[in-house]
Amino acid sequence: MKKSIFYHAGCPVCVSAEHDILEIASPNQIEIVHLGETKNRIEEAEKAGVQSVPALVTPNGNVLHINFGAHLTDVKN
């Protein structure tokens, strides 16, 4: 089974959402990507359709933007 990818930037909104996501789904089903620490994955997130974080990209390619922590352009800088 392909995993969902949860992108975040480490802000309080993102960390809270990460904890909630991991409460309702198995860690085996979700890859957590901290874009503040792995900036080389920002382009991947953009190509997937992520515009802001926190966001969850499902295995079938749907992007679920969760609350609002930061725009992806802010994470780049």
PDB file as gemmi writes it, atoms N, CA and C in Angstrom:
CRYST1    1.000    1.000    1.000  90.00  90.00  90.00 P 1                      
ATOM      1  N   MET A   1       0.838  -1.186   0.000  1.00  0.00           N  
ATOM      2  CA  MET A   1       0.000   0.000   0.000  1.00  0.00           C  
ATOM      3  C   MET A   1       0.880   1.245   0.000  1.00  0.00           C  
ATOM      4  N   LYS A   2       0.567   2.171  -0.876  1.00  0.00           N  
ATOM      5  CA  LYS A   2       1.293   3.425  -0.958  1.00  0.00           C  
ATOM      6  C   LYS A   2       0.911   4.316   0.232  1.00  0.00           C  
ATOM      7  N   LYS A   3       1.891   5.045   0.748  1.00  0.00           N  
ATOM      8  CA  LYS A   3       1.655   5.902   1.909  1.00  0.00           C  
ATOM      9  C   LYS A   3       1.149   7.281   1.501  1.00  0.00           C  
ATOM     10  N   SER A   4       0.410   7.901   2.414  1.00  0.00           N  
ATOM     11  CA  SER A   4       0.114   9.324   2.315  1.00  0.00           C  
ATOM     12  C   SER A   4       1.363  10.057   2.765  1.00  0.00           C  
ATOM     13  N   ILE A   5       1.527  11.301   2.315  1.00  0.00           N  
ATOM     14  CA  ILE A   5       2.667  12.111   2.741  1.00  0.00           C  
ATOM     15  C   ILE A   5       2.132  13.359   3.433  1.00  0.00           C  
ATOM     16  N   PHE A   6       2.568  13.568   4.657  1.00  0.00           N  
ATOM     17  CA  PHE A   6       2.179  14.733   5.432  1.00  0.00           C  
ATOM     18  C   PHE A   6       3.339  15.709   5.416  1.00  0.00           C  
ATOM     19  N   TYR A   7       3.136  16.851   4.757  1.00  0.00           N  
ATOM     20  CA  TYR A   7       4.161  17.894   4.676  1.00  0.00           C  
ATOM     21  C   TYR A   7       3.866  18.960   5.721  1.00  0.00           C  
ATOM     22  N   HIS A   8       4.919  19.389   6.414  1.00  0.00           N  
ATOM     23  CA  HIS A   8       4.757  20.481   7.367  1.00  0.00           C  
ATOM     24  C   HIS A   8       6.062  21.243   7.497  1.00  0.00           C  
ATOM     25  N   ALA A   9       6.017  22.356   8.222  1.00  0.00           N  
ATOM     26  CA  ALA A   9       7.193  23.217   8.357  1.00  0.00           C  
ATOM     27  C   ALA A   9       7.656  23.363   9.799  1.00  0.00           C  
ATOM     28  N   GLY A  10       7.041  22.646  10.716  1.00  0.00           N  
ATOM     29  CA  GLY A  10       7.472  22.692  12.108  1.00  0.00           C  
ATOM     30  C   GLY A  10       6.835  23.769  12.958  1.00  0.00           C  
ATOM     31  N   CYS A  11       5.942  24.565  12.375  1.00  0.00           N  
ATOM     32  CA  CYS A  11       5.269  25.608  13.158  1.00  0.00           C  
ATOM     33  C   CYS A  11       4.265  24.950  14.115  1.00  0.00           C  
ATOM     34  N   PRO A  12       3.769  25.688  15.109  1.00  0.00           N  
ATOM     35  CA  PRO A  12       2.819  25.109  16.059  1.00  0.00           C  
ATOM     36  C   PRO A  12       1.572  24.515  15.397  1.00  0.00           C  
ATOM     37  N   VAL A  13       1.045  25.170  14.368  1.00  0.00           N  
ATOM     38  CA  VAL A  13      -0.130  24.644  13.667  1.00  0.00           C  
ATOM     39  C   VAL A  13       0.222  23.308  13.020  1.00  0.00           C  
ATOM     40  N   CYS A  14       1.396  23.237  12.396  1.00  0.00           N  
ATOM     41  CA  CYS A  14       1.832  22.012  11.717  1.00  0.00           C  
ATOM     42  C   CYS A  14       2.055  20.867  12.700  1.00  0.00           C  
ATOM     43  N   VAL A  15       2.718  21.161  13.799  1.00  0.00           N  
ATOM     44  CA  VAL A  15       3.008  20.125  14.795  1.00  0.00           C  
ATOM     45  C   VAL A  15       1.718  19.591  15.398  1.00  0.00           C  
ATOM     46  N   SER A  16       0.783  20.474  15.678  1.00  0.00           N  
ATOM     47  CA  SER A  16      -0.513  20.051  16.212  1.00  0.00           C  
ATOM     48  C   SER A  16      -1.232  19.137  15.214  1.00  0.00           C  
ATOM     49  N   ALA A  17      -1.226  19.540  13.945  1.00  0.00           N  
ATOM     50  CA  ALA A  17      -1.873  18.727  12.913  1.00  0.00           C  
ATOM     51  C   ALA A  17      -1.178  17.377  12.770  1.00  0.00           C  
ATOM     52  N   GLU A  18       0.148  17.364  12.851  1.00  0.00           N  
ATOM     53  CA  GLU A  18       0.894  16.101  12.767  1.00  0.00           C  
ATOM     54  C   GLU A  18       0.452  15.151  13.871  1.00  0.00           C  
ATOM     55  N   HIS A  19       0.370  15.659  15.098  1.00  0.00           N  
ATOM     56  CA  HIS A  19      -0.056  14.819  16.225  1.00  0.00           C  
ATOM     57  C   HIS A  19      -1.456  14.270  16.000  1.00  0.00           C  
ATOM     58  N   ASP A  20      -2.354  15.116  15.502  1.00  0.00           N  
ATOM     59  CA  ASP A  20      -3.724  14.671  15.256  1.00  0.00           C  
ATOM     60  C   ASP A  20      -3.780  13.614  14.153  1.00  0.00           C  
ATOM     61  N   ILE A  21      -3.022  13.820  13.085  1.00  0.00           N  
ATOM     62  CA  ILE A  21      -2.991  12.854  11.983  1.00  0.00           C  
ATOM     63  C   ILE A  21      -2.496  11.501  12.488  1.00  0.00           C  
ATOM     64  N   LEU A  22      -1.450  11.519  13.294  1.00  0.00           N  
ATOM     65  CA  LEU A  22      -0.892  10.265  13.799  1.00  0.00           C  
ATOM     66  C   LEU A  22      -1.796   9.594  14.829  1.00  0.00           C  
ATOM     67  N   GLU A  23      -2.725  10.353  15.400  1.00  0.00           N  
ATOM     68  CA  GLU A  23      -3.710   9.766  16.316  1.00  0.00           C  
ATOM     69  C   GLU A  23      -4.770   8.970  15.553  1.00  0.00           C  
ATOM     70  N   ILE A  24      -5.072   9.395  14.327  1.00  0.00           N  
ATOM     71  CA  ILE A  24      -6.159   8.748  13.589  1.00  0.00           C  
ATOM     72  C   ILE A  24      -5.680   7.795  12.501  1.00  0.00           C  
ATOM     73  N   ALA A  25      -4.390   7.792  12.217  1.00  0.00           N  
ATOM     74  CA  ALA A  25      -3.864   6.901  11.184  1.00  0.00           C  
ATOM     75  C   ALA A  25      -2.575   6.253  11.684  1.00  0.00           C  
ATOM     76  N   SER A  26      -2.308   5.092  11.188  1.00  0.00           N  
ATOM     77  CA  SER A  26      -1.100   4.371  11.564  1.00  0.00           C  
ATOM     78  C   SER A  26       0.136   5.051  10.982  1.00  0.00           C  
ATOM     79  N   PRO A  27       1.202   5.168  11.766  1.00  0.00           N  
ATOM     80  CA  PRO A  27       2.445   5.727  11.233  1.00  0.00           C  
ATOM     81  C   PRO A  27       2.972   4.941  10.021  1.00  0.00           C  
ATOM     82  N   ASN A  28       2.547   3.702   9.872  1.00  0.00           N  
ATOM     83  CA  ASN A  28       2.938   2.896   8.717  1.00  0.00           C  
ATOM     84  C   ASN A  28       2.255   3.363   7.444  1.00  0.00           C  
ATOM     85  N   GLN A  29       1.209   4.166   7.572  1.00  0.00           N  
ATOM     86  CA  GLN A  29       0.439   4.637   6.423  1.00  0.00           C  
ATOM     87  C   GLN A  29       0.820   6.051   5.993  1.00  0.00           C  
ATOM     88  N   ILE A  30       1.639   6.732   6.804  1.00  0.00           N  
ATOM     89  CA  ILE A  30       1.933   8.145   6.545  1.00  0.00           C  
ATOM     90  C   ILE A  30       3.432   8.396   6.644  1.00  0.00           C  
ATOM     91  N   GLU A  31       3.963   9.089   5.647  1.00  0.00           N  
ATOM     92  CA  GLU A  31       5.339   9.571   5.700  1.00  0.00           C  
ATOM     93  C   GLU A  31       5.279  11.031   6.142  1.00  0.00           C  
ATOM     94  N   ILE A  32       6.025  11.367   7.170  1.00  0.00           N  
ATOM     95  CA  ILE A  32       6.076  12.739   7.671  1.00  0.00           C  
ATOM     96  C   ILE A  32       7.283  13.435   7.050  1.00  0.00           C  
ATOM     97  N   VAL A  33       7.044  14.585   6.421  1.00  0.00           N  
ATOM     98  CA  VAL A  33       8.128  15.344   5.794  1.00  0.00           C  
ATOM     99  C   VAL A  33       8.133  16.759   6.379  1.00  0.00           C  
ATOM    100  N   HIS A  34       9.172  17.076   7.105  1.00  0.00           N  
ATOM    101  CA  HIS A  34       9.368  18.404   7.690  1.00  0.00           C  
ATOM    102  C   HIS A  34      10.144  19.226   6.664  1.00  0.00           C  
ATOM    103  N   LEU A  35       9.457  20.104   5.956  1.00  0.00           N  
ATOM    104  CA  LEU A  35      10.074  20.864   4.873  1.00  0.00           C  
ATOM    105  C   LEU A  35      11.082  21.892   5.366  1.00  0.00           C  
ATOM    106  N   GLY A  36      10.984  22.288   6.614  1.00  0.00           N  
ATOM    107  CA  GLY A  36      11.975  23.194   7.171  1.00  0.00           C  
ATOM    108  C   GLY A  36      13.326  22.512   7.335  1.00  0.00           C  
ATOM    109  N   GLU A  37      13.302  21.203   7.543  1.00  0.00           N  
ATOM    110  CA  GLU A  37      14.536  20.433   7.720  1.00  0.00           C  
ATOM    111  C   GLU A  37      14.985  19.749   6.431  1.00  0.00           C  
ATOM    112  N   THR A  38      14.058  19.509   5.514  1.00  0.00           N  
ATOM    113  CA  THR A  38      14.388  18.823   4.254  1.00  0.00           C  
ATOM    114  C   THR A  38      13.910  19.681   3.086  1.00  0.00           C  
ATOM    115  N   LYS A  39      14.537  20.832   2.933  1.00  0.00           N  
ATOM    116  CA  LYS A  39      14.132  21.787   1.901  1.00  0.00           C  
ATOM    117  C   LYS A  39      14.246  21.210   0.496  1.00  0.00           C  
ATOM    118  N   ASN A  40      15.052  20.173   0.320  1.00  0.00           N  
ATOM    119  CA  ASN A  40      15.174  19.547  -0.989  1.00  0.00           C  
ATOM    120  C   ASN A  40      13.887  18.843  -1.423  1.00  0.00           C  
ATOM    121  N   ARG A  41      12.909  18.735  -0.535  1.00  0.00           N  
ATOM    122  CA  ARG A  41      11.637  18.099  -0.882  1.00  0.00           C  
ATOM    123  C   ARG A  41      10.529  19.111  -1.164  1.00  0.00           C  
ATOM    124  N   ILE A  42      10.850  20.410  -1.098  1.00  0.00           N  
ATOM    125  CA  ILE A  42       9.844  21.433  -1.372  1.00  0.00           C  
ATOM    126  C   ILE A  42       9.344  21.332  -2.805  1.00  0.00           C  
ATOM    127  N   GLU A  43      10.237  21.145  -3.747  1.00  0.00           N  
ATOM    128  CA  GLU A  43       9.830  21.029  -5.156  1.00  0.00           C  
ATOM    129  C   GLU A  43       8.890  19.840  -5.357  1.00  0.00           C  
ATOM    130  N   GLU A  44       9.177  18.752  -4.693  1.00  0.00           N  
ATOM    131  CA  GLU A  44       8.303  17.568  -4.742  1.00  0.00           C  
ATOM    132  C   GLU A  44       6.900  17.912  -4.239  1.00  0.00           C  
ATOM    133  N   ALA A  45       6.847  18.642  -3.126  1.00  0.00           N  
ATOM    134  CA  ALA A  45       5.561  19.039  -2.558  1.00  0.00           C  
ATOM    135  C   ALA A  45       4.806  19.943  -3.526  1.00  0.00           C  
ATOM    136  N   GLU A  46       5.514  20.889  -4.137  1.00  0.00           N  
ATOM    137  CA  GLU A  46       4.878  21.789  -5.106  1.00  0.00           C  
ATOM    138  C   GLU A  46       4.313  21.007  -6.292  1.00  0.00           C  
ATOM    139  N   LYS A  47       5.088  20.069  -6.806  1.00  0.00           N  
ATOM    140  CA  LYS A  47       4.636  19.258  -7.942  1.00  0.00           C  
ATOM    141  C   LYS A  47       3.411  18.426  -7.583  1.00  0.00           C  
ATOM    142  N   ALA A  48       3.297  18.052  -6.314  1.00  0.00           N  
ATOM    143  CA  ALA A  48       2.137  17.285  -5.858  1.00  0.00           C  
ATOM    144  C   ALA A  48       0.901  18.165  -5.693  1.00  0.00           C  
ATOM    145  N   GLY A  49       1.095  19.509  -5.697  1.00  0.00           N  
ATOM    146  CA  GLY A  49      -0.024  20.428  -5.563  1.00  0.00           C  
ATOM    147  C   GLY A  49      -0.134  21.105  -4.216  1.00  0.00           C  
ATOM    148  N   VAL A  50       0.840  20.898  -3.360  1.00  0.00           N  
ATOM    149  CA  VAL A  50       0.822  21.530  -2.041  1.00  0.00           C  
ATOM    150  C   VAL A  50       1.083  23.021  -2.211  1.00  0.00           C  
ATOM    151  N   GLN A  51       0.209  23.834  -1.627  1.00  0.00           N  
ATOM    152  CA  GLN A  51       0.349  25.293  -1.692  1.00  0.00           C  
ATOM    153  C   GLN A  51       0.682  25.889  -0.334  1.00  0.00           C  
ATOM    154  N   SER A  52       0.266  25.195   0.716  1.00  0.00           N  
ATOM    155  CA  SER A  52       0.547  25.648   2.068  1.00  0.00           C  
ATOM    156  C   SER A  52       0.686  24.416   2.957  1.00  0.00           C  
ATOM    157  N   VAL A  53       1.300  24.637   4.102  1.00  0.00           N  
ATOM    158  CA  VAL A  53       1.444  23.549   5.062  1.00  0.00           C  
ATOM    159  C   VAL A  53       0.734  23.926   6.347  1.00  0.00           C  
ATOM    160  N   PRO A  54       0.223  22.956   7.058  1.00  0.00           N  
ATOM    161  CA  PRO A  54       0.324  21.520   6.848  1.00  0.00           C  
ATOM    162  C   PRO A  54      -0.593  21.037   5.734  1.00  0.00           C  
ATOM    163  N   ALA A  55      -0.138  19.982   5.060  1.00  0.00           N  
ATOM    164  CA  ALA A  55      -0.930  19.385   3.986  1.00  0.00           C  
ATOM    165  C   ALA A  55      -0.663  17.891   3.933  1.00  0.00           C  
ATOM    166  N   LEU A  56      -1.683  17.164   3.579  1.00  0.00           N  
ATOM    167  CA  LEU A  56      -1.585  15.716   3.438  1.00  0.00           C  
ATOM    168  C   LEU A  56      -1.862  15.362   1.991  1.00  0.00           C  
ATOM    169  N   VAL A  57      -0.934  14.660   1.360  1.00  0.00           N  
ATOM    170  CA  VAL A  57      -1.135  14.185  -0.004  1.00  0.00           C  
ATOM    171  C   VAL A  57      -1.489  12.708   0.092  1.00  0.00           C  
ATOM    172  N   THR A  58      -2.669  12.365  -0.394  1.00  0.00           N  
ATOM    173  CA  THR A  58      -3.145  10.989  -0.299  1.00  0.00           C  
ATOM    174  C   THR A  58      -2.494  10.120  -1.372  1.00  0.00           C  
ATOM    175  N   PRO A  59      -2.555   8.800  -1.212  1.00  0.00           N  
ATOM    176  CA  PRO A  59      -1.948   7.906  -2.193  1.00  0.00           C  
ATOM    177  C   PRO A  59      -2.468   8.099  -3.621  1.00  0.00           C  
ATOM    178  N   ASN A  60      -3.710   8.566  -3.769  1.00  0.00           N  
ATOM    179  CA  ASN A  60      -4.233   8.770  -5.118  1.00  0.00           C  
ATOM    180  C   ASN A  60      -4.005  10.188  -5.627  1.00  0.00           C  
ATOM    181  N   GLY A  61      -3.212  10.996  -4.884  1.00  0.00           N  
ATOM    182  CA  GLY A  61      -2.801  12.303  -5.360  1.00  0.00           C  
ATOM    183  C   GLY A  61      -3.629  13.487  -4.915  1.00  0.00           C  
ATOM    184  N   ASN A  62      -4.648  13.256  -4.110  1.00  0.00           N  
ATOM    185  CA  ASN A  62      -5.421  14.390  -3.584  1.00  0.00           C  
ATOM    186  C   ASN A  62      -4.602  15.132  -2.532  1.00  0.00           C  
ATOM    187  N   VAL A  63      -4.680  16.459  -2.566  1.00  0.00           N  
ATOM    188  CA  VAL A  63      -3.981  17.282  -1.575  1.00  0.00           C  
ATOM    189  C   VAL A  63      -5.011  17.834  -0.608  1.00  0.00           C  
ATOM    190  N   LEU A  64      -4.821  17.522   0.660  1.00  0.00           N  
ATOM    191  CA  LEU A  64      -5.713  18.003   1.716  1.00  0.00           C  
ATOM    192  C   LEU A  64      -4.955  19.053   2.519  1.00  0.00           C  
ATOM    193  N   HIS A  65      -5.300  20.320   2.293  1.00  0.00           N  
ATOM    194  CA  HIS A  65      -4.670  21.399   3.043  1.00  0.00           C  
ATOM    195  C   HIS A  65      -5.372  21.487   4.393  1.00  0.00           C  
ATOM    196  N   ILE A  66      -4.599  21.390   5.456  1.00  0.00           N  
ATOM    197  CA  ILE A  66      -5.145  21.316   6.802  1.00  0.00           C  
ATOM    198  C   ILE A  66      -4.842  22.619   7.531  1.00  0.00           C  
ATOM    199  N   ASN A  67      -5.893  23.332   7.924  1.00  0.00           N  
ATOM    200  CA  ASN A  67      -5.715  24.597   8.629  1.00  0.00           C  
ATOM    201  C   ASN A  67      -4.785  25.483   7.813  1.00  0.00           C  
ATOM    202  N   PHE A  68      -4.013  26.333   8.421  1.00  0.00           N  
ATOM    203  CA  PHE A  68      -3.021  27.125   7.683  1.00  0.00           C  
ATOM    204  C   PHE A  68      -1.887  27.469   8.624  1.00  0.00           C  
ATOM    205  N   GLY A  69      -0.701  26.993   8.265  1.00  0.00           N  
ATOM    206  CA  GLY A  69       0.488  27.305   9.054  1.00  0.00           C  
ATOM    207  C   GLY A  69       1.387  28.269   8.308  1.00  0.00           C  
ATOM    208  N   ALA A  70       1.676  27.949   7.036  1.00  0.00           N  
ATOM    209  CA  ALA A  70       2.553  28.790   6.241  1.00  0.00           C  
ATOM    210  C   ALA A  70       2.367  28.469   4.762  1.00  0.00           C  
ATOM    211  N   HIS A  71       2.530  29.490   3.939  1.00  0.00           N  
ATOM    212  CA  HIS A  71       2.515  29.279   2.489  1.00  0.00           C  
ATOM    213  C   HIS A  71       3.854  28.663   2.101  1.00  0.00           C  
ATOM    214  N   LEU A  72       3.861  27.838   1.085  1.00  0.00           N  
ATOM    215  CA  LEU A  72       5.081  27.164   0.668  1.00  0.00           C  
ATOM    216  C   LEU A  72       6.200  28.139   0.295  1.00  0.00           C  
ATOM    217  N   THR A  73       5.858  29.293  -0.248  1.00  0.00           N  
ATOM    218  CA  THR A  73       6.892  30.281  -0.587  1.00  0.00           C  
ATOM    219  C   THR A  73       7.590  30.790   0.681  1.00  0.00           C  
ATOM    220  N   ASP A  74       6.879  30.849   1.793  1.00  0.00           N  
ATOM    221  CA  ASP A  74       7.485  31.259   3.055  1.00  0.00           C  
ATOM    222  C   ASP A  74       8.470  30.211   3.559  1.00  0.00           C  
ATOM    223  N   VAL A  75       8.154  28.957   3.305  1.00  0.00           N  
ATOM    224  CA  VAL A  75       9.023  27.861   3.755  1.00  0.00           C  
ATOM    225  C   VAL A  75      10.330  27.854   2.962  1.00  0.00           C  
ATOM    226  N   LYS A  76      10.249  28.260   1.692  1.00  0.00           N  
ATOM    227  CA  LYS A  76      11.438  28.291   0.824  1.00  0.00           C  
ATOM    228  C   LYS A  76      12.478  29.277   1.340  1.00  0.00           C  
ATOM    229  N   ASN A  77      12.012  30.377   1.911  1.00  0.00           N  
ATOM    230  CA  ASN A  77      12.929  31.453   2.328  1.00  0.00           C  
ATOM    231  C   ASN A  77      13.500  31.264   3.689  1.00  0.00           C  
TER     232      ASN A  77                                                      
END                                                                             
